[in-house]
Amino acid sequence: MGRKAAVATDCAYLKSNGNQRLLDVAARIAAALQYSQMRLHDLTMSYSSQLHSSLHNKEPENYRAFKDTNSAAVYKDIHSLFWETAVLRDVLSEFIAVFCIGRRDATTLSGLLRSLNKNPSTDPYAEEAIRISDPEKENGWLGKFGSYRDCFTHSAPLDLVRGSAFAIQDQIVLQDSSSVPQIYYPLPSVPRISCGNAAREF
């Protein structure tokens, strides 16, 4: 991914014809893609360490909730992935705002949405940005992502959102009916409510 992002930056330079902002935004997109990939790798490695540690000298169970000394590292990497991906979200929003729909004052997703609320646009990119940014809608995946990121940043870390949080180890059944263990940390189904409750408990 990082190599492809670097190629995209080089192409932007060749096509920018002196447009310094295009070059700047392209370089930041490339960096955000690379750093998000690195954060995801860190998280997968932390998950792997915890799963291997939890299964040491024992068979995987069908379902188990637990906490161990690896939990803090996993929580840290979950938060880091959300924060880094939010940077990618905002720089992509700036690219759409400036170079697709001509809103040169918007540098984040929230800035783009404020601009579109003040001065609506029928551009398909603008309509798509609004559609996916509403966390209350079924297809508002980007808005839901933002709700989780805001929860972990401004209200409470993930391990406090649900009161006593645990890692879940269960098993995935494959198409050949064999099973393999997996591990994950559940996210709150309604982050705004869960985070608000957790924040009031501090």
C-alpha positions as CSV (number, residue, x, y, z in Angstrom):
1,M,0.0,0.0,0.0
2,G,2.8,2.4,0.9
3,R,4.5,1.9,-2.5
4,K,1.2,2.5,-4.4
5,A,0.6,5.7,-2.3
6,A,4.1,6.9,-3.2
7,V,3.4,6.4,-6.9
8,A,0.2,8.3,-6.5
9,T,2.1,11.2,-5.0
10,D,4.6,11.2,-7.9
11,C,1.7,11.2,-10.4
12,A,0.1,14.1,-8.6
13,Y,3.4,16.0,-8.8
14,L,3.6,15.4,-12.6
15,K,0.0,16.5,-13.1
16,S,-0.1,19.4,-10.6
17,N,1.4,21.9,-13.1
18,G,2.6,24.0,-10.2
19,N,-0.5,23.4,-7.9
20,Q,1.4,23.1,-4.6
21,R,-1.8,22.3,-2.7
22,L,-2.5,19.2,-4.8
23,L,1.0,18.0,-4.2
24,D,0.7,18.7,-0.5
25,V,-2.6,16.8,-0.2
26,A,-1.4,13.9,-2.3
27,A,1.7,13.6,-0.1
28,R,-0.4,13.6,3.1
29,I,-2.8,11.0,1.6
30,A,0.2,8.8,0.9
31,A,1.6,9.2,4.4
32,A,-1.8,8.6,6.0
33,L,-2.3,5.4,4.0
34,Q,1.1,4.1,5.0
35,Y,0.7,5.0,8.7
36,S,-2.8,3.4,8.8
37,Q,-1.4,0.3,7.3
38,M,1.3,0.2,10.0
39,R,-1.2,0.8,12.8
40,L,-3.3,-2.1,11.4
41,H,-0.2,-4.3,11.4
42,D,0.6,-3.4,15.0
43,L,-2.9,-4.3,16.0
44,T,-2.9,-7.7,14.2
45,M,0.5,-8.5,15.9
46,S,-0.9,-7.6,19.3
47,Y,-4.0,-9.8,18.7
48,S,-1.7,-12.6,17.5
49,S,0.4,-12.4,20.7
50,Q,-2.7,-12.4,22.9
51,L,-4.3,-15.3,21.1
52,H,-1.1,-17.5,21.1
53,S,-0.6,-16.7,24.8
54,S,-4.2,-17.5,25.7
55,L,-4.0,-20.9,23.9
56,H,-0.6,-21.9,25.3
57,N,-0.8,-25.6,26.3
58,K,-4.6,-25.6,26.0
59,E,-7.3,-26.3,23.4
60,P,-9.4,-23.3,22.2
61,E,-12.8,-23.0,23.7
62,N,-16.1,-22.4,21.9
63,Y,-16.5,-19.1,23.8
64,R,-14.4,-17.4,26.5
65,A,-14.2,-13.8,27.8
66,F,-11.0,-12.9,29.6
67,K,-8.4,-10.2,30.4
68,D,-4.7,-10.8,30.6
69,T,-1.4,-8.9,30.6
70,N,-1.7,-8.5,26.8
71,S,-5.0,-6.6,27.0
72,A,-3.5,-3.1,27.5
73,A,-1.3,-3.4,24.3
74,V,-4.4,-4.4,22.3
75,Y,-6.5,-1.5,23.6
76,K,-3.6,0.9,22.8
77,D,-3.4,-0.4,19.2
78,I,-7.1,-0.3,18.7
79,H,-7.1,3.4,19.7
80,S,-4.1,4.2,17.6
81,L,-5.7,2.6,14.5
82,F,-8.9,4.7,15.0
83,W,-6.8,7.9,15.4
84,E,-4.6,7.3,12.4
85,T,-7.5,6.3,10.2
86,A,-9.3,9.5,11.2
87,V,-6.3,11.5,9.8
88,L,-6.8,9.6,6.5
89,R,-10.5,10.3,6.6
90,D,-9.9,14.1,7.0
91,V,-7.2,14.4,4.3
92,L,-9.3,12.4,1.8
93,S,-12.2,14.8,2.7
94,E,-9.9,17.8,1.9
95,F,-9.1,16.2,-1.4
96,I,-12.8,15.8,-2.3
97,A,-13.7,19.3,-1.0
98,V,-10.9,21.2,-2.8
99,F,-10.3,19.2,-6.0
100,C,-13.7,17.5,-6.7
101,I,-16.4,20.0,-5.6
102,G,-14.4,23.3,-5.3
103,R,-14.7,24.0,-1.5
104,R,-11.2,25.3,-0.9
105,D,-11.9,26.2,2.8
106,A,-12.6,22.7,4.0
107,T,-9.7,20.7,5.4
108,T,-11.5,18.0,7.4
109,L,-14.7,15.9,7.1
110,S,-16.5,18.1,9.6
111,G,-15.4,21.2,7.6
112,L,-16.7,19.7,4.4
113,L,-20.0,18.8,5.9
114,R,-20.4,22.3,7.4
115,S,-19.7,23.8,4.0
116,L,-22.3,21.5,2.4
117,N,-24.9,22.3,5.0
118,K,-24.4,26.0,4.4
119,N,-24.3,25.7,0.6
120,P,-25.7,22.4,-0.7
121,S,-24.3,20.8,-3.8
122,T,-25.7,18.3,-6.2
123,D,-22.3,16.9,-7.0
124,P,-22.3,13.1,-6.6
125,Y,-19.2,13.2,-4.4
126,A,-20.9,15.7,-2.1
127,E,-24.0,13.7,-1.9
128,E,-22.0,10.5,-1.1
129,A,-20.1,12.3,1.6
130,I,-23.3,13.4,3.3
131,R,-24.9,9.9,2.9
132,I,-22.1,7.9,4.5
133,S,-21.4,10.5,7.3
134,D,-24.7,10.2,9.1
135,P,-24.2,7.7,11.9
136,E,-27.9,7.3,12.4
137,K,-28.4,5.8,8.9
138,E,-27.8,2.2,8.1
139,N,-25.2,3.0,5.4
140,G,-23.6,5.8,7.4
141,W,-20.4,3.8,8.0
142,L,-18.1,6.8,8.1
143,G,-20.3,8.6,10.6
144,K,-20.2,5.4,12.8
145,F,-16.4,5.3,12.5
146,G,-16.3,9.0,13.6
147,S,-18.5,8.2,16.6
148,Y,-16.2,5.5,17.9
149,R,-13.1,7.7,17.3
150,D,-14.7,10.6,19.2
151,C,-15.8,8.2,22.0
152,F,-12.2,7.0,22.5
153,T,-10.7,10.4,22.2
154,H,-13.1,12.6,24.2
155,S,-15.2,10.4,26.5
156,A,-13.6,7.1,27.6
157,P,-11.1,4.5,26.4
158,L,-12.5,1.3,25.0
159,D,-11.7,-0.7,28.1
160,L,-14.0,1.6,30.2
161,V,-16.8,2.1,27.8
162,R,-18.6,-1.2,28.6
163,G,-17.7,-1.1,32.3
164,S,-15.6,-4.3,32.6
165,A,-14.3,-5.0,29.1
166,F,-13.0,-8.4,28.0
167,A,-11.3,-10.0,25.1
168,I,-13.5,-12.6,23.4
169,Q,-12.0,-15.9,22.2
170,D,-14.4,-18.0,20.1
171,Q,-14.2,-20.1,16.9
172,I,-14.9,-19.6,13.3
173,V,-16.4,-22.5,11.4
174,L,-14.9,-22.7,7.9
175,Q,-16.6,-24.0,4.7
176,D,-15.1,-27.5,5.2
177,S,-16.7,-27.6,8.7
178,S,-13.3,-27.2,10.4
179,S,-12.9,-24.5,13.0
180,V,-10.2,-22.0,13.9
181,P,-9.9,-19.8,17.0
182,Q,-10.3,-16.0,16.8
183,I,-10.0,-13.2,19.2
184,Y,-11.6,-9.8,19.3
185,Y,-12.8,-6.9,21.5
186,P,-16.5,-6.0,21.1
187,L,-17.3,-2.4,20.2
188,P,-20.3,-0.8,21.9
189,S,-23.3,-1.0,19.6
190,V,-24.3,2.7,20.3
191,P,-21.0,4.5,21.0
192,R,-22.6,7.9,21.9
193,I,-24.7,6.4,24.6
194,S,-22.1,4.0,25.9
195,C,-19.4,6.6,25.9
196,G,-21.6,9.1,27.7
197,N,-22.5,6.6,30.4
198,A,-18.8,5.7,30.8
199,A,-17.7,9.3,31.0
200,R,-20.3,10.0,33.8
201,E,-18.9,7.2,35.8
202,F,-15.4,8.8,36.1
